[in-house]
Amino acid sequence: MAVRDPEMVELTGPAFGVTDVTELDHDLTRQHVGEPLGERITVTGRILDRDGRPVRGQLVEIWQANASGRYAHQRDQHPAPPDPHFTGAGRCLTDDRGAYRFVTVRPGAYPWRNHGNAWRPAHIHFSLFGTAFTQRLITQMYFPGDPLFAYDPIPQSVTDDDARQRLVAAYDHDLSVPEWSLGYRWDIVLDGPAATWIEEGRR
């Protein structure tokens, strides 16, 4: 069975470029006048090469559904409420340690028509650029303990169990901010035997 993402709404993420990355770009909860709905989370990690060396100055983009599982995209027809205070897109540049950091809300699961009773587990799309747009790599980060992970043909198409588990972020209590957000850590390895899975045809 051919596995297809639900619609262009999930496939067409932002393409910002490397200029004018502002302080607000990494915090998806502060991009509008009001607070977005949902569970606030901090997601951080490092971008590494095959030898574990940091990839510095790397443009990292994310895009995701809101807490009810709906994208801020005109083609998303999922009958879940939109959130006027959440666009679901952010970006940052990695620091000297190759680290990135985003503040956002945990995305909701949503239905798609790939197979019977099909739901996509909560996930965040990550896009990484090299020195040009033609070097763009796209992958997805999932959350620990999600019961839908085992039913979704996209992560299950990754046949190596270790590689599949590397798509799941780790909850990190030390990253959680009291009365503010829960913390998740997720590193991305660009190549080599421990490389993070990259969507085919999305390079």
Legacy VTK file of the C-alpha trace (Angstrom):
# vtk DataFile Version 3.0
C-alpha trace
ASCII
DATASET POLYDATA
POINTS 203 float
0.000 0.000 0.000
1.304 3.405 -0.939
1.516 5.688 2.066
0.462 9.242 1.414
0.288 12.244 3.691
-3.261 13.547 4.094
-3.153 16.651 1.926
-0.935 19.491 0.843
-1.860 21.148 4.149
0.593 18.832 5.898
3.196 18.753 3.156
3.586 22.429 2.424
5.437 23.919 5.329
6.825 27.432 5.480
9.988 28.411 3.653
11.356 31.419 5.453
14.902 31.809 4.255
17.782 32.662 6.575
17.326 36.408 6.928
15.446 38.315 9.591
15.034 35.525 12.132
13.527 37.370 15.096
13.227 36.618 18.803
9.534 35.783 18.410
10.004 33.248 15.609
10.949 30.397 17.959
8.044 31.029 20.362
4.794 30.036 18.661
2.820 31.045 21.764
3.776 34.743 21.462
3.134 35.395 17.785
-0.418 36.716 18.267
-2.240 39.078 20.609
-3.819 36.291 22.682
-2.613 33.024 24.181
-3.101 29.858 22.130
-5.149 27.028 23.558
-3.541 23.781 24.622
-0.687 22.279 26.571
2.362 24.528 26.306
5.606 22.684 25.579
9.276 23.471 25.079
11.069 21.413 22.433
14.831 21.541 22.213
17.672 19.448 20.883
20.795 19.533 18.790
21.485 19.164 15.085
24.494 16.873 14.659
26.506 15.379 11.830
27.359 11.679 11.615
30.344 12.119 13.925
28.329 13.902 16.620
29.677 17.338 15.754
27.262 20.285 16.083
25.819 21.872 12.963
26.024 25.578 13.719
23.915 28.336 12.192
21.418 25.846 10.757
17.999 27.213 9.848
15.362 25.037 11.533
11.682 25.441 10.672
8.720 23.741 12.282
5.039 23.567 11.437
2.230 21.720 13.131
-1.487 21.431 13.842
-3.029 23.268 16.767
-4.098 21.612 20.011
-7.336 20.382 18.445
-5.546 18.810 15.489
-6.186 21.483 12.886
-3.680 23.301 10.687
-3.932 27.026 10.061
-4.330 26.302 6.361
-7.280 26.995 4.078
-7.235 23.433 2.773
-7.612 21.854 6.195
-11.247 20.762 6.382
-10.976 18.782 9.633
-14.056 19.795 11.685
-11.996 20.804 14.705
-11.892 24.385 15.992
-9.255 26.708 14.571
-7.230 28.769 17.011
-6.999 32.453 16.048
-3.989 32.812 18.337
-1.952 29.987 16.859
-0.497 29.871 13.350
1.610 26.763 13.949
4.858 27.808 12.257
8.218 28.858 13.672
11.910 29.004 12.953
15.270 29.536 14.598
18.990 29.223 13.937
21.106 26.687 15.789
23.715 28.064 18.181
27.375 27.115 18.542
26.376 23.810 20.170
24.066 23.023 17.273
21.107 23.542 19.605
17.632 24.732 18.658
14.698 25.634 20.917
10.976 26.163 20.320
8.081 27.048 22.618
4.743 25.863 21.250
1.652 23.852 22.174
1.309 20.119 21.881
-0.460 19.385 18.586
-3.590 17.286 18.525
-4.166 14.097 16.565
-6.364 14.368 13.482
-8.112 12.026 11.059
-6.928 11.362 7.537
-8.223 9.141 4.768
-5.254 6.848 4.212
-7.088 3.777 5.588
-10.090 2.903 7.748
-10.355 4.863 11.016
-7.014 6.505 10.265
-5.639 9.094 12.685
-2.267 10.783 12.594
-0.485 10.773 15.957
0.553 14.114 17.402
3.662 15.279 15.565
5.716 18.317 14.605
7.265 18.715 11.167
10.910 19.803 11.100
12.656 21.309 8.101
16.416 21.809 7.910
18.315 23.762 5.306
21.916 23.363 4.296
23.471 26.210 2.375
20.661 26.276 -0.215
16.947 25.425 -0.513
17.895 22.436 -2.691
19.479 20.866 0.404
16.260 20.960 2.428
15.563 17.923 4.642
12.170 17.254 6.247
11.287 14.898 9.075
8.693 14.493 11.848
8.954 14.395 15.631
6.497 12.328 17.685
5.673 12.195 21.387
6.405 9.383 23.849
3.597 7.017 24.743
1.293 8.032 21.884
-1.030 5.049 21.234
-1.546 6.116 17.613
2.148 5.781 16.744
1.815 2.023 16.193
-1.152 2.496 13.830
0.294 5.198 11.614
1.813 3.920 8.360
4.234 6.843 8.042
6.452 6.034 11.065
5.735 2.328 10.612
7.190 2.531 7.095
10.571 2.979 8.831
11.515 -0.692 9.012
14.407 -0.387 11.473
12.994 -0.294 15.004
15.853 1.803 16.391
15.438 4.353 13.604
11.688 4.449 14.208
12.181 5.058 17.929
14.594 7.901 17.149
11.581 9.798 15.766
10.090 9.947 19.272
11.130 12.809 21.534
12.061 12.174 25.150
10.241 13.904 27.972
12.826 15.844 29.985
11.631 17.043 33.370
14.622 19.361 33.713
13.403 21.207 30.597
9.939 21.659 32.032
9.316 25.166 33.333
7.275 25.296 36.556
3.703 26.445 35.913
4.596 27.175 32.285
5.524 24.268 29.993
6.534 20.623 29.727
9.921 19.867 28.180
10.874 17.518 25.361
14.307 16.806 23.937
14.881 15.604 20.379
18.204 15.515 18.538
18.487 15.278 14.758
21.430 13.471 13.174
21.832 14.410 9.532
23.598 11.334 8.166
25.398 8.133 9.040
24.182 4.934 10.729
22.320 6.863 13.459
20.727 9.334 11.042
17.236 10.628 11.703
14.670 9.385 9.188
14.070 11.857 6.374
10.897 11.926 4.288
11.546 10.364 0.881
11.387 12.829 -1.981
11.456 15.773 0.435
15.135 16.593 0.191
LINES 1 204
203 0 1 2 3 4 5 6 7 8 9 10 11 12 13 14 15 16 17 18 19 20 21 22 23 24 25 26 27 28 29 30 31 32 33 34 35 36 37 38 39 40 41 42 43 44 45 46 47 48 49 50 51 52 53 54 55 56 57 58 59 60 61 62 63 64 65 66 67 68 69 70 71 72 73 74 75 76 77 78 79 80 81 82 83 84 85 86 87 88 89 90 91 92 93 94 95 96 97 98 99 100 101 102 103 104 105 106 107 108 109 110 111 112 113 114 115 116 117 118 119 120 121 122 123 124 125 126 127 128 129 130 131 132 133 134 135 136 137 138 139 140 141 142 143 144 145 146 147 148 149 150 151 152 153 154 155 156 157 158 159 160 161 162 163 164 165 166 167 168 169 170 171 172 173 174 175 176 177 178 179 180 181 182 183 184 185 186 187 188 189 190 191 192 193 194 195 196 197 198 199 200 201 202
